[in-house]
């Protein structure tokens, strides 16, 4: 069980900035669609590639 907890924690920490940005969008809008999420995700994917 501890292994799954650690893996989940690792995934959440890796994607923390994306999840925080997504939380901001959700806080501002009642309904969030793919059109709202896609640009945010693309930005973070590009940032990860540039950091590598």
Secondary structure, DSSP 8 states (H G I E B T S, - for coil): -HHHHHHHHHHHHHTHHHHHHHHHHHHH-SS--HHHHHHHHHHHHHHHHHH-
